[in-house]
């Protein structure tokens, strides 16, 4: 009898009720009808009036993105195909016209490098180049004053008129990207090969 009474009291103490009728388990300030602070197991996700729409036949064979709202704990599908809908990453194409020959020393995208990662996916220059050397294009991004800047150039050759660079970039919020610190340096001892003894992803 004493053991049963103790368990009943313990069970009551682990619950809390807010004035609006919300119930909390292991929390004194439940935010929704049932707010569980800890782990739980459920055979079905229930999100109230904002339930996740059913998966369509087109969606069933592709990766679905879900968004969780901290304010009301609802779970919604993300559809990057819709206008103004969020996505994991964005693709942006920059077109630089009438550049000095083939040289873009720096173009400030005004994208915050503390919050976002910017990656060049491809670059194309629209003019023939002349000079006594064979040149490989050099292009990329660099962070200057916490903003991403784009650069592009063919070294030691030039077009006969100012040209156009078309540069396609991917933009990732850093909250979705695992950022590793600089890895190395690796001393190759004057050779052409080496191996990582502690890979970042074993």
Secondary structure, 3 states (H helix, E strand, C coil): CHHHHHHHHHHHHCEEECCCCCEEECCCCCCCCEEECCCCCCCCCCCHHHCCCCCCCCHHHCCCEEEECCCCCCEEEECCCCCCCCCCEEEEEEEECCCECCEEEEEEEEEECCCEEEEEEEEEECCCCECCCCCCEEEEEEEECCEEEEEEEECCCECCCCCCEEEEEEEEEHHHCCCCCCCCCCCCCCCCCCCCCCCCCC
